[in-house]
C-alpha cells in the first residue's frame, strides 16, 4: 500500500439514530468493523471523535486518538475541516489520507487495501 495514514471520524451522537457508532452490529460496536479493517492494513490510523468512550475504545484497538476541538463540534460540521485539523495537529501535510466511514461496516477489506 502507498505510504498514507488512515482516518476515521465518529461523533458521539447521531440526530437520526442516537448512539449509532456504538450500537451492536453482528456482535461488535458499529465503528469497530471498519476500524479493525483499516488497522489490519498496517498503516497508522487516527481516530477523531468528541466521545471519550469512542476514543478510549479506538486506542485499545490500536488507533491514535484525536479529540475533536470545540470549534468542530456539532451536527453541521463537514468532514474536510476535521481532516484539516488532524493534518495540522499531527503535521501530516504531505501524507495522503485514507478516510473510512465509521458507519459503513460492509466496506470490503479489498476496497480499503486498494
Secondary structure per residue as TSV (DSSP state, phi and psi in degrees):
chain	resnum	aa	ss	phi	psi
A	1	X	-	360.0	140.9
A	2	X	-	-58.4	143.2
A	3	X	S	-58.5	117.2
A	4	X	E	-155.6	177.7
A	5	X	E	-122.1	153.5
A	6	X	E	-99.5	150.8
A	7	X	E	-140.0	132.8
A	8	X	E	-127.1	132.8
A	9	X	E	-116.7	137.5
A	10	X	-	-151.9	111.8
A	11	X	-	-82.9	164.6
A	12	X	S	-73.2	-34.0
A	13	X	-	-128.3	141.9
A	14	X	-	-108.4	139.8
A	15	X	S	-74.1	-29.6
A	16	X	S	-89.4	-32.4
A	17	X	S	-139.7	91.2
A	18	X	T	-52.6	134.2
A	19	X	T	69.4	20.2
A	20	X	G	-48.0	-48.5
A	21	X	G	-69.0	-18.8
A	22	X	G	-107.0	2.3
A	23	X	S	-66.6	146.1
A	24	X	E	-68.6	128.4
A	25	X	E	-129.2	104.9
A	26	X	T	54.2	42.1
A	27	X	T	96.6	-0.3
A	28	X	E	-146.2	155.7
A	29	X	E	-57.9	142.3
A	30	X	H	-49.2	-46.7
A	31	X	H	-66.0	-25.5
A	32	X	H	-68.7	-27.0
A	33	X	H	-59.2	-55.3
A	34	X	H	-76.7	-29.6
A	35	X	H	-61.5	-45.8
A	36	X	H	-63.8	-36.9
A	37	X	H	-63.4	-48.7
A	38	X	H	-68.5	-35.5
A	39	X	H	-64.6	-32.1
A	40	X	T	-67.6	-14.7
A	41	X	T	-77.8	-15.6
A	42	X	T	90.1	-0.8
A	43	X	-	-83.5	160.5
A	44	X	E	-72.5	132.0
A	45	X	E	-122.6	127.2
A	46	X	E	-102.1	137.9
A	47	X	E	-120.3	115.6
A	48	X	E	-104.2	132.2
A	49	X	E	-160.2	165.9
A	50	X	S	-102.4	6.0
A	51	X	-	-111.0	121.7
A	52	X	H	-61.9	-38.1
A	53	X	H	-61.4	-48.3
A	54	X	H	-64.1	-43.4
A	55	X	H	-62.1	-43.5
A	56	X	H	-63.7	-45.7
A	57	X	H	-66.4	-38.9
A	58	X	H	-65.0	-39.7
A	59	X	H	-64.7	-40.5
A	60	X	H	-60.5	-31.5
A	61	X	H	-80.5	-16.4
A	62	X	T	122.4	2.3
A	63	X	-	-86.4	159.8
A	64	X	E	-93.4	117.3
A	65	X	E	-75.1	146.3
A	66	X	E	-139.2	113.1
A	67	X	E	-78.1	124.1
A	68	X	-	-66.0	128.2
A	69	X	-	-70.4	158.2
A	70	X	G	-55.2	-37.3
A	71	X	G	-71.9	-6.3
A	72	X	G	-114.1	19.7
A	73	X	-	-92.9	149.7
A	74	X	S	125.5	169.1
A	75	X	T	-84.8	-11.4
A	76	X	T	-107.7	18.5
A	77	X	-	-91.4	120.1
A	78	X	-	-72.9	164.3
A	79	X	H	-67.7	-36.6
A	80	X	H	-55.7	-46.9
A	81	X	H	-61.2	-30.8
A	82	X	H	-68.1	-43.4
A	83	X	H	-60.0	-44.8
A	84	X	H	-60.7	-39.9
A	85	X	H	-64.7	-41.5
A	86	X	H	-63.0	-45.4
A	87	X	H	-56.3	-44.0
A	88	X	H	-65.9	-48.6
A	89	X	H	-66.7	-28.8
A	90	X	H	-114.2	12.3
A	91	X	T	50.4	56.1
A	92	X	-	-105.0	26.3
A	93	X	T	-48.8	-37.2
A	94	X	T	-108.3	11.7
A	95	X	S	-101.0	127.8
A	96	X	E	-64.1	149.6
A	97	X	E	-115.4	132.6
A	98	X	E	-110.3	112.7
A	99	X	E	-103.7	126.8
A	100	X	-	-119.7	129.7
A	101	X	-	-70.6	138.7
A	102	X	T	-69.5	-27.8
A	103	X	T	-103.9	27.6
A	104	X	-	-127.3	69.9
A	105	X	T	-68.6	-10.8
A	106	X	T	-91.9	6.2
A	107	X	-	-63.8	123.4
A	108	X	-	-71.1	144.7
A	109	X	H	-58.3	-32.6
A	110	X	H	-61.1	-37.7
A	111	X	H	-68.5	-40.6
A	112	X	H	-63.2	-42.6
A	113	X	H	-66.4	-28.4
A	114	X	-	-62.5	360.0
